[in-house]
Amino acid sequence: MRPISSRTFLLSLAPIGVLVLAIHSLAAAPQQDNGASNPPPATLNQSLSNSVAAIQRHDYQAARESALQATAIDAQNPSAWFNLGVSYDMLRDFPKAEEAYKTVIALNPRHTSAYNNLGNIYRRTGRVEEAIASYRKQIEVAPRSRSACWGLSMLLASQGRWDEARPLAALAAELAPEDVNRWHFLGKAQIKTGGIDEARQSFDRALALPHQPMIDNNVAYDMADAGFDLDKAWQLISKALDATAPSVCQPEGLSGGDKCTAPLRQLAYMLDTAGWVLYRQGKIKEAEPYLRSSFAISPISETELHVVVVLAKSDRLHEAVDLFAQARSRSGFARVDSQETMRELLQAAEGGDKLDALLERAPLPPSPLSVPAKAVALVDSNGKVIDVRAVAPAAPGLTEAAKSATLPILSWPGYSLRSIRTIEFQRTGDQWSPSDSYAGETPPPPPCGSAPQLPTLMTQLSTPSAPSTGCPGAY
């Protein structure tokens, strides 16, 4: 039930994009001698070298200045404009980066990287069809472009065009066999196109490479979602949880702020996967604490629908319907595949008429006219608030309402965690009531599939493997 539309997109999914660095040869220019009394003016070679060195040390403002100097010396030099494009790209000045890359292409229509980077710009600015065309042009110029094949395959997958994405994903993995994420993505593409046996092989390739626990999680989720090798999926997610959960810090007081939040949110994906694997195994009761804990950390629609399915399967139809009505009010609901949830609700309600009636009586989300407010709370392993601070401006009575609240616990077999949570309240009349909560002081990031990932940028250095996104199923 993960979305196929672009988390990031894609490209969310902590960024799943990699800096792929492949330095072009620098253009040479003769040295100029203006006399011993004055320092010689910068040469093209010096300016290009300086811009490359600045890119390497991540000083993109200095890289921009050196690249501008190079374009002033030789306005026809593609390397100067390319370095300028990379500098603007990394400074997130996308219009100027686009202009620079287009200048590179005008000077050298067969440039080995400019179309790829231009495609990245289009993708990050929401111009999907232009991005696809630019990636295709890069592949036409350089058929074995590791970054363009990778970027195009993921972008097509974000549109559900898996038949087109699969051969590109296979080529992308072949071109970067050390990249664990490409083998995982290829396995997902193979699942989406009916190639379960091929997916097994691709997942095995991914798992044989050095990888982070999130890769075990992602492979386990895809296996469970497709309904195969469930025992292996449980072994993988158990391994990921055992490697991750003990290192998650537990705050002693509110002064800890968001120190423990990022590891908790990473853990939330693993807890959701564990619950979904158990559900697929038919272990409905065992699945619930994992899913509830995941949702308590990051209240996102995917996990909420997983909880709804488990409640429906547990003969708790009214709870399931109320939670489903809440899920439908979330901003990310439209992009989530809710077909399985609806099937389980219809089966539990024994028909659409009863389900419609229950949905009509379900509690409504807070009215836009109600007054919102927030409080930050230290919550013990039983869900009890033990300390609280209202978020300014503090509203009368809010602190007392927060102190009396009991929040969902973060507890599953073998673990029970303290946490800092933000509690969102709505006031109707003189009454404050909790409307939502999440781990940490800052709101959770956009759900997987709804925010653009940083794509693969060609600069001029080396080709490290992509890190795990921490956002499973983000294609």
N, C-alpha and C positions, 0 to 999 in steps of 0.2 A: 504493500500500500504506500510505498514511497512514490513521490511524484516523478514523472518523467520530464517535466518541464524544467527549464533552467531557472537550480539552486545557485546559479550562481550562478542570469544563470550564472550561467553556470558560474561563471566559471569561477560562494559563497562565501564551488562548494570552497577562514581561516583559509590563507588562500590556497587553493588547489593548484593555481598557476605556479610555474617555476620560472626563475630567471635562467634562461638558456643562453649562455654567453659564448660567442664564437667570433673572436676578433678578426676583422677584415685586415688585410695588409694595408699599411699606411702609405699614402701617396708621398712620393719623394719630390723634393724641390731643391734647387741649388741654393747654397748659403749665399747671403748677401753681405758685403763688407762695406760699411759706410764710414770707415775710418776708426782709428784706435781710440779717439777721444770720446766717442759716444757708443753706448751699447748697441749692438746690431739689432735691427727690427726682427720681430718674430717671423720665423719662416713657416711655411705650410706644414712642413714635417714636424716642427716643434709644436705647433698648435694642435695638430692631430694627435700627437703623442700625449700632450697635456690633457686633451679631452678624454682619451682612452684611460689614462691613469686616474683621472677624477671619477670616471664611471666605475672603475675597479674599486676605488675606496668609498664609493657611494656618496660622493660629493657632487650632486647633480647640478647645483648652481655653478660651481666652478667648471664642470663639464660643459654646461651651456655656454659660458663665456668664452672658453677656449674654442668650442665649435663655431660660435659666431665669428670669432677672429679668423678661423680657418676659412669660413665662407666668404669673408671680406677679402682675404688674400686671393682665393680662387673660387669664384662663384660657380664654376663648372665641375667642381670636385664632388663626386657622389659620397665619398667617405665623410667629408665634412658635413654634408647635409644629413647623412645617416646618423652620425654622432649627435648632431643637433636634435634630430627627431627622438632619439633615445633619451636625451637629457630632458626635453619637454615632456616626453611620455612619463618618465619617472617623477617629474614635478607635477604630474597630473594636469598639465596645460594641454588638453587634448586637441583643441583647434590648431594650435601651433605645431604640435607633433604631427597631426594629419598633413598640414601644409608641407612640413619638412619631408615626410615620407613620399608625398606626391612629387616633390622636387627630385628626390632620388630616382624615382621611377621615370620621370621625364628625361633625366640625364642617362639613366641606364635601365631600359625596360626589362632587362633580364637579371635584375639584382636578386641575389639569393635570399634576401631576408625582408626587403621593404614591404612586399605584398603581405607577408605574414603579420608584420607589426601594424600595417594599415588595417588589416582585418581585425586585429585586437582592438584598435581604436573604434572601429565601427561597432564591434560587439559591445564594448563598454558603454557606448553612447546609444545603445538600443537600435542600431541600424542593422538588423539581423541579415536581411537579404544582401546588403552591400558587403557585410562581413563574409558571408558564404562565397560570394563572387570573388572577393579578394583572396581568400584561402585557396579557392580553385585556381586562380591565376598563379598563385605561388607554386602550387603543385604542377601546373602546366610548365612553368619555368624550371622548377626543380622537383621532379617527380618523387624524389625520396626525401623531401623536406620533413624532418622529424617533427618540427613544431607545427607546420601547417596541416599535416595529416592528423595530428593529435587534436589541434584546435577545431578543425572541421568536423571530425568524427564526433566530438563532444557537442558541438553546436547542433549538428543534425539530430543527435540523440535527444537534446533538450526539446526538440520539436516533435519527438516521437517517430522520427524517420530512421528506425533502427536498421532496416534493410540496407539503406545507404550508408549508415554509420559503421556497420560491421566490417566490411572490407577495409575501410580506412583505419579502423581500430586495430585490425590484424596487422596492417602495414606499420602503424605507429609502434606497436609492440615489437615487431621484428626489427625496426630501426633503432629502438632503445631497449634491448632485452634486459638491461639492468634496472629498469624502472618498474617497480612493483605495482604502481598505480595503473600503468597501461595494461598489464596482464589482468588485473582485477576488472578494469573497464571492459576489456575484450570479453572476459567471461560473462559479464552482465549483458553485453550486446549479443552474445551467443545464446544466452537464456531467452532474451527478448525475441529472438528469431528461431526458436525451437531447437537449438543445438545444445541440449543438456550435457551430452557426453563431451562435446568440445569444451563446454564451460568448465567441466571438471578438470580437464587438462590445463586450461588457462589458470584456474584457481590454484592448482598444484604448482604451476610455475611461479605464481605470485608468492605463495606461502613458502617456497623454497628459497626465496631471496631474503636478505636482511630486511626486516620491516618492523614497524611499530604495532602495538596492540590494536590500534584502530583498523588496521588491515584485516586482522583476524575477525574483528567485529563486522566489518563490511562484507566479507565473504560469508560469514555465518548468516547475516541478515538476508543476503541474496539467495542463499540456499533455502532458508526457511520460507521466504516469500514465494519461491518457486516450488516449494514442497518436496525437495529431494535431499538425501544425505543428512537427515535431521540429527542423527547421533553425532556425526562429525561436526555439524553446526553447533551443537551444544558443547562439545569439547572445545571448539574454537572460542566461543563466547565466554565460557568458563575461564579459559586461559587468559583472555583479555581482561576480564573482571578481576581475576586474582592478581594480575600484574599491575592493575591501575588503582583499584579501590584502596589498598593499604597506604598509598602515598597521598591520598586526598586529605588535606589538612582540615582540622576541626577548630573553629574559632573559640577563644575563651571569652571574648567580649566584643562589643560593638566596634571597638577601635580597629579591629581587624579589617573592616571594610570589605573590599572585593578580593582580598588576598586569596581566598579559597574558591572563588567563584568559577574561574576558568576551568580548573580541574573537575569541578562538580559538573559543569555543563558537558564536558567531554564524557564524563561518566554517565550522564543521562542517556546518551545515544546507546551506550553499551547495555544499560538496564532495559531500555526499550527492546533492543535486539534479544536479550535473554528472555524477556517476557513473551516476545513473538515466537521464538523457537519453542518454548514450552507450550504455548498455545497450539502450534502446529503439531506438536507431539501428543496433543489431547490432554495435557496436564493443565487444565483450566484453573484450578484453585492455586496451583503453584505459580502460575504466570502472573497473578494479580499483584503481589507485592513489588515485583520488579517494575511493572508498568506504572503502578501508582507512584512509586518513588521517582521514576523518570519524569512523570508528568509534574510532580511537585517541584522538581528542579527547574524544568523548562516546559511551561504549559503551551505546547504546540499542537496543532491539529492532528498530525499523524499519530502521536502517542495517545491523544484523547480518543481517537477513533478505535485504537487498539483496546483501550479500556472499555469502550462501549461494547465491542464485540465480546470481550470476556464476560461482561455483566449480562449480556443477552444470553450467552451460553450457560450462565449460572442461574438461569431462571429468575433474574432480578430485572425484569423488563422495565419497571417504572424508573429505576435508577438509570438504566441504560438510555431510556428515552430522554430523561431530563438532561443527562450529560451530552447526548447527541444534539439536543436543542441548543445547548451552550456552545458546542463545537461549531454549529452552523453560523453562529454570530461572530466568530473570529475572522480576522482579515485574511488569513491564509487558507481558509476552507475551500475556496473555489478551485484551487490548483491541486487539491488532494483527491486521489481516487477513493471514493466512498462506496463503491459498488458492493464490496464484500460486507461492509457495515450494514448497508441497507438490506442485503439478503438475510443477514442474521437477525436483524430487527423484524423483518417481515415474517420470518419463520417463527420467532419467539412470540410475535403478536398474533400469529395464525391468520394473517391477512392484512391487507392495506387499510381497510376501514377502521379496525381497532387501532392500528398504528397512527393513522391520521388523527383520530380522536385524542389519543394520548399526547401527540405532539401539540395539538391545540391547547391542551391544559397544562403543558410544561411551563415552568417558570420562565418569564421573559428576561432577557438581558437588561442591565440597568438602563434607565431612560437617559437620553442625551441631556435632559433637563436636570438630572440629579447632579449634586455637587461632588466632584472627585477629590480624593486626598490620598496621601501615602504615608506609611510609617515603615521604618526599618527595625527589624526585631531579631534578637538572638533567640533561637528556637532549640530546645533540647531534643534528645532522641525520641521523646514521646510526643512531640508536636506542641509542647507547652512553651509559651512565650515567657522568657525569664528576664529579658531586658528589652527596652523599646525606646526609639527616638523618632519623633514626628519629623517628617520632611517639611522644611519651611516652604510656605508660611504655615505654621502650626495652627490647626483648627481646634476650637474648643471641644473638649470631650474625645478627641481622636486618640490621645495617648491611652486613656482609660479603656477605650474600645479595643485597642490593639493588645493591651495587657490581658484582656479577658478572652482573647481569641485562642483557638486551638487549630493548628495547621496540620495538613497531611504530613505524616512521618516519612523520614528517609530511612527505611528499614527493609531489608531483605535477608534471606538466610545467611548468617555469619556476620552481618554488618548492621549497625544502627548509628546514624551520624547526627551530630549537632551541626547547625548551619545558621548563617545569616540570611534572612529573607526580607524582601520588600513585600509589604501587604498593601494592596490597593483597596480603598474603601469608597463606597458611595453613600451619600447622605440624602435621605428623603425625609423632609420635615426636620425633626430633631434627632433622628436615629441614624447612627453610622453602622454600616454592615459591610463585611469583607466581600469584595467582588472577584478578586484574583490575588495570586501571590506567585513569587518566583525566587529562585536562589540569587543572592547578591544584592548590591545596591543599584547597579545599572541594569536597564532592561535587557532581556535576552536579544541576541542578534536576530536578523530576519530569518525566517525558517529556511531550511535547505530548499534550494530551487528558486528562491525569490530575489536573491541579490547577486549581482554579477561577480564572478570570481576574477581575480587577476589572471589574465591569460599568460601564455608562454611568450615572453618577450625575447626577441633576438637582439642581443647587444654584441659584445665582441670578446667573450672570454672563454668559458668552458661549458660543459653540459652536465650539471649535477642531477641526480635523480629527484623526482618530484616528491615532496613530503606528503604524508597522508593528510587529507583535508580535515579530518575530524567531523565530517558531515556525511554519513554513509548514504549510499543510494542516491547520490546527488546528480543523476543524469536523466 
